[in-house]
Amino acid sequence: MRVFEVFFGVGWLLFWVFWLSAAVNSKSSVGRAPQHIALRLGIVVVVIVLLRTNAFNMRTSLIDDAALQAAGLALFVGGLSVAVWARLNLGRNWGMPMSEKADPELVTSGPYRYIRHPIYSGIILAMVGTALGIGLLWLIVALLIGAYFVFSATVEERTLARLFPSTYPAYKRATHMLVPFLL
């Protein structure tokens, strides 16, 4: 196993350990979140099939360019940093994609000043960094996750507009959905 693989592997492991432990302190959900089981299950099945069929065989998909690996590592660290920063700003308001929390608050501080869905943006950026640092086939995973996050963000924005009719429209006009200054 190469050094860059270890950095990415340990980085993702630490990120998910933090993520799961931080989820314990979240507010309870109200009602049932829209169950988009088919979409979630489809993404999981495709990723499992790709992993089980050796589509991500590291011997054939490793990046050997040190500059590209370094750029990938920088994007990876930057993406996870944005996601963690956003998660810390959300505090107890964090929830699974498309869920609604009891006593919700509209968080507009930290990275939410610029992006309405910085957790999604950060994870997508980290996945692209992983693809650049380890193997370009990981872009398939980044595209699947990115598509799911765009769908989730669209659903969540409808919910936020309903929950915060006097403040969300102005916030939406002042920020970007996923990419600062672009989207």
MIVEXVO-176812 format. One record per residue (C-alpha): residue in one letter; x, y, z. Coordinates in steps of 0.001 Angstrom, whole numbers, plus 524288, in hexadecimal, padded with zeros to 5 digits. Each point is the difference from the previous one (the first is absolute). Layout:
// MIVEXVO-176812
AXYZ;...
//
This chain:
// MIVEXVO-176812
M800008000080000;R8055780D307FC49;V8012680BCC808DB;F7F52C807917F935;E7F6A87F4888014C;V8029F7FFD380EA0;F7FD6E80EA98012C;F7F3137FED57F8E0;G7FBE37F3B480738;V8032F8055D80D7E;G7F9FC80D207FC77;W7F31B7F9F17FBE6;L800007F72D80C03;L8022C80B6580955;F7F5C0808147F8FE;W7F5857F56D8012F;V8036A7FD2780E3E;F7FE3B80E81802F9;W7F39B800907F7DA;L7F96A7F47C80681;S803C78042B80DB7;A7FB3A80DFD7FD91;A7F2EB7FAD37FB1D;V7FCB07FAB980D7D;N7FD5980DC080524;S7F6BB804607F51B;K7F2208048A8020F;S7F57F7F5F87FDAD;S7F9637FF897F2C4;V7F1FC8042B7FDF8;G7F6F57F6F37F8A8;R806367F7DB7F588;A80A03804F87F68A;P7FC887FD997F1E2;Q803F77F2147FD92;H807B97FFE07F381;I803E27F1FF8028F;A801477FC657F1A8;L809EE80ABC7FD75;R807E17FD3780C5C;L7FF977F1677FDBA;G803DC801BC7F1D0;I80C21807C980397;V803E97F61480A5B;V7FDF77F4957F6B1;V808068064D7F51D;V80B3E8031C8094D;I7FFC07F237805BB;V7FFB47F9CC7F283;L80B60808787FB7B;L807D17FC8980C16;R7FCD27F1717FF65;T803317FEE47F187;N80D538063680221;A7FC6780BA77F79D;F8086B807E880939;N80BAC7F6EB7FF13;M80A84808C080568;R80AA77F9717F804;T7F9DD805087F372;S7FA3A80CD080478;L80A8A8060C80881;I8047280DAC7FCF2;D80ED1800AB7FEB1;D8018880EAC7FE55;A804A5805F980CE9;A7FAA880D737FC83;L7F28C7FA4E7FD01;Q800547F82680C98;A803AB80C23807C0;A7F511807BE7F985;G7F6917F4F780319;L8046C7FFBA80E1C;A7FE3D80EC880105;L7F2237FF147FA77;F7FD2B7F4888090C;V8048A8072E80C36;G7F94080C887FBBE;G7F3417F8FC7FD1A;L7FFA47F8A580CD2;S8039D80C7A80739;V7F4788072B7F9FB;A7F6D07F4B28034F;V804B37FF6580E27;W7FF6680EDA8016E;A7F2167FFE27FAD3;R7FC277F4A9808D4;L8055F8071F80BE8;N7F85F80C467FC19;L7F36D7F83C7FECB;G801937FA5380D86;R7F3FE7F89E8045C;N7F890804197F3A8;W8074A7F60C7F7B3;G7F83D7F4B77FA8A;M7FFFF7F5BF7F585;P7FDC68055F7F257;M7F213804BE7FDE1;S7FC227FEA380E5F;E7F8B480A2B807D9;K803F98031280E04;A7F7CB8037880BD2;D8012180E96802F4;P80822802E07F3C8;E808E080BB47FE9D;L804D58063D7F36C;V80ED57FFF080144;T8068B80AA67F7F4;S80D3C8011A806BA;G80D2B7FA0C7FCDB;P8005B7F9E17F283;Y7F13C801AE7FF17;R802B180E6A7FD89;Y804947FC3C7F25A;I7FA3B7F2AB7FCD7;R7F2B17FA9A803B9;H804D57F1DE80034;P80E7180055803C6;I7FFFE7F22D8058D;Y7FC237FAA87F2C4;S809DD808DF7F945;G80ADF7FBC580921;I7FD707F17D7FE69;I7FF4B8014B7F124;L80CCE8079480001;A806557F599808A7;M7FB427F54C7F6BD;V805BB807327F447;G80CAD80174807A0;T7FFDB7F174802D4;A7FE467FD477F18A;L80B75808CA7FC71;G8087F7FA7480AC8;I7FD337F1817FEB0;G7F9297FC9F7F367;L7F73D806997F63A;L7F6137F4ED800B4;W7FBEB805C680D14;L7F9E880B027F817;I7F4A37F6937FDA8;V7FD737FFE580EA5;A8017A80ED680085;L7F6158018F7F4F6;L7F62D7F6E48068A;I80166806AF80D17;G7FF9E80D557F972;A7F3597FCB37F8F7;Y7F9EF7FB4180CAE;F8045080C608071E;V7FA77808F67F573;F7F31E7F8AB800F5;S8004D800C580EEC;A8034A80E837FFD0;T7F48C802C27F6EC;V7F6887F8B8808E7;E805A38068980C22;E7FEA680D787FA07;R7F1727FDED7FE0F;T7FEE07FC2380E46;L807EF80BB08049C;A7F7C9809507F7CE;R7F3D77FA6C80688;L805C98008E80DCA;F805F580D9A7FEC3;P7F74A807727F668;S8045C80D8080478;T80EBB7FDAE800B2;Y803AA7F4E67F6CC;P7FD1B806D17F2FB;A8096E80B248032F;Y80A427F661804E8;K7FE737F7F77F398;R801EE80C0D7F77A;A80C49803DF8079B;T806D67F2B77FF4E;H8033D7F5247F687;M7FAE67F21B800CE;L80CBD7F83F7FF52;V80B298078E7F9BC;P8037180DBE804B6;F7FE8B80A4C7F55A;L7FB237F5F07F608;L7F4FA7F6C2803B5;
//
